[in-house]
Amino acid sequence: MVQAIVNLGDREDRVLTIVKGKYGLKNKSDAVNFVINKFEEELLEPQLRPEYIEKLNRIKKQKGVKFSSVDELRRHIQHA
């Protein structure tokens, strides 16, 4: 286990106190871990929504366009 000294402002301290009370946690260390785990679940590893997976599958089925050079690609982009 890693230990860290963390400097919190009054507002952040109040938020941790609220999280601690709301979820019945033992101490503020548990509250910090809880908040970090929530952040991880919601922002770092979001579950793919079904409509996004469908969009990815449609893109995979599309036929690609081949370019012989970067200049040809640039011309294609500029005229699109």
C-alpha positions as CSV (number, residue, x, y, z in Angstrom):
1,M,0.0,0.0,0.0
2,V,1.2,3.5,-0.9
3,Q,0.9,6.3,1.6
4,A,0.7,9.9,0.6
5,I,0.3,13.2,2.3
6,V,-2.4,15.2,0.5
7,N,-3.1,18.9,0.9
8,L,-6.8,19.6,0.5
9,G,-8.7,22.9,0.4
10,D,-11.7,23.4,2.7
11,R,-14.2,22.6,-0.2
12,E,-12.4,19.4,-1.1
13,D,-12.3,18.3,2.6
14,R,-16.0,18.9,2.9
15,V,-16.7,16.9,-0.3
16,L,-14.7,14.0,1.2
17,T,-16.6,14.2,4.4
18,I,-19.9,14.1,2.5
19,V,-18.8,11.1,0.4
20,K,-17.6,9.4,3.6
21,G,-20.9,9.9,5.3
22,K,-23.1,9.2,2.3
23,Y,-21.5,5.8,1.5
24,G,-20.8,4.8,5.1
25,L,-17.0,4.7,4.7
26,K,-14.7,4.4,7.8
27,N,-12.4,7.3,7.1
28,K,-11.3,9.9,4.5
29,S,-8.7,7.6,3.0
30,D,-11.6,5.2,2.1
31,A,-13.5,8.2,0.7
32,V,-10.5,9.2,-1.5
33,N,-10.2,5.6,-2.8
34,F,-13.9,5.5,-3.5
35,V,-13.8,8.8,-5.5
36,I,-10.7,7.5,-7.4
37,N,-12.5,4.2,-8.3
38,K,-15.6,6.1,-9.4
39,F,-13.4,8.3,-11.6
40,E,-11.8,5.2,-13.1
41,E,-15.1,3.5,-13.9
42,E,-16.8,6.5,-15.4
43,L,-14.0,8.3,-17.3
44,L,-11.0,6.1,-17.8
45,E,-12.8,2.8,-18.8
46,P,-16.2,3.8,-20.1
47,Q,-18.3,0.9,-21.3
48,L,-19.0,1.0,-25.0
49,R,-22.6,2.0,-25.7
50,P,-24.4,-0.3,-28.2
51,E,-24.9,2.6,-30.7
52,Y,-21.2,3.2,-30.7
53,I,-20.4,-0.4,-31.4
54,E,-22.9,-0.4,-34.2
55,K,-21.2,2.7,-35.7
56,L,-17.8,1.0,-35.5
57,N,-19.2,-2.1,-37.2
58,R,-20.6,0.1,-40.1
59,I,-17.2,1.8,-40.5
60,K,-15.4,-1.6,-40.6
61,K,-17.7,-2.7,-43.4
62,Q,-16.9,0.4,-45.6
63,K,-14.6,0.0,-48.5
64,G,-11.4,2.0,-48.0
65,V,-9.8,4.3,-50.5
66,K,-6.1,3.7,-51.4
67,F,-3.7,6.5,-52.1
68,S,-0.3,6.1,-53.7
69,S,1.1,9.2,-51.9
70,V,0.5,11.7,-49.2
71,D,0.0,14.4,-51.9
72,E,-2.8,12.4,-53.5
73,L,-4.4,12.1,-50.1
74,R,-4.2,15.8,-49.5
75,R,-5.7,16.5,-52.9
76,H,-8.6,14.1,-52.1
77,I,-9.2,15.9,-48.7
78,Q,-9.1,19.3,-50.2
79,H,-11.7,18.4,-52.9
80,A,-14.0,16.7,-50.5
